[in-house]
Amino acid sequence: QPARRNRNQLTESPSNPGRFNTERATLLVRQGKGRKDRMVPVGERALGWLARWLDAGRPQLAPDPDDGTLFLTEHGGRLRLDWLTEQVRRHLKTAGVGKDGACHLFRHTCATGMLEGGADIRHVQVLLGHADLSTTAVYAQVSIRTLQAVHAATHPAGGPRHRRGGHDDVPSASALSGPEDQLKNRAHPGSADRS
């Protein structure tokens, strides 16, 4: 079995196109969107899977000598640039998702979910590596359901602070009618319903 390298050597290797910093929970994306380097956060769940890969999966595949490449093929080599795209496309087709595309769907889904969850569009812009905010604005096409929920929760005339006893504070039909209608609808003396 090849000599086992420690995590820092693997995640900090110059031959590794993306550098993970597990202590800071970040990933340096080299020559990403727009051929620019950028630092992005890595979630706790992803870090957990990375730790599992580094402890249990990668040591079984690492070649000798080990050049520190983070993700390896089943034969211990570097992944081809289009390998992940092919895998995602194949799995989307098998799952019957019904959408064309591949890795870009992950970017789109992540960006849309973050925006619908309340993230500032400028933060999403930095995460995606967009030079221009108008490029990120494409992801801001929120669903009508989300828009309705935000409207209901934040509109000045709606929301919990305007509700009484659990019912919407909806005016009656007579409150919406004009003064002439209210006079017509008023009961006259002697015309009370005697049934």
C-alpha positions, 0 to 999 in steps of 0.5 A: 500500500502506498505511503499515506500522506497527511490531509494538509499535504493533500489539500495544500498540494501545488498539483491540486487544482482546488485547494481545500482548507479544512480548518477554515472551511474554504476552497480555493478555486483556481482559474474558475469562472472568468479564469479567475481564482476565488475563495469559496466557503465549504459546508460542514456536510461537504467537509465531512464527506471530504474527510471520509474520502481522505481517510477511507477512499483515497488511500486505497487508490493513491499511486506510489509516488503520490502527487497529491491529487485530491480526487482520483479515478478508480485506477489512481489517476487524475480525473479528466476535465469532463469526467464529472460533467459526463457522470452528472449528465448520465445520472440526470438522464437515469433519474429522469430529471427531464432537464438538460445540462450537468454541473451547471445545474448544481450552480443554478440550483445552489444560487437559486436556493440561496437567493430564495432563502434570503441571501444577498445577491452580491454574496451569490455573485462572489460565490459564483465568480460573476464579474457583473451583477447582471449575470447573477440576476438571472438566478434571481427568477424566484418562484411565484410561491416564494414571492407570495410567501414573502409578500404575505410575511412582509407586506405592511397590510398583511402578516401576523401583526395585522391579524386578530384572533387568528382570522384575517382582518378582512373588512365586511362588505358594508365597510367597503360600500359607500355611504349611500349603500350603507343607508339603503342597507340600514333597517327602517323602524317598523320593518323588522323581520318578524319571522 
